[in-house]
Amino acid sequence: MVREADAGSAGQGEGAATLDAVIRVLRASQRLPEAERVSPETVLLERGLALDSVSVLQFVLALEEEFGCALDPDEISPRNFETVAAVAALIRARTSGGRRSDA
């Protein structure tokens, strides 16, 4: 089952924009139905959405395309991909606030 966060936990400003973009990329790359609730605390691995290695790779490639960055193999870890919020934090760190590096 997917864990849900309180409505106010998404953050504000650039952080919220990055989070929204990560959720959009997750939905598209995994072809999640609109009925599937996705929040910052949605668990991606093992329990929750239970993404397998191929699904994680698809998600990573879609994130790199969307944000114009390349994730190091060491960054593709259970810790960084545990939740949607963890992925958004990684993207913010790699892109200085979630902006595309080629913009």
Secondary structure, DSSP 4 states (H G I P E B T S, - for coil): ------GGGG-STHHHHHHHHHHHHHHHHHT--TTS---TT-B-SSSTT---HHHHHHHHHHHHHHHT----GGGSSTTTTSBHHHHHHHHHHHHTTT--TT-
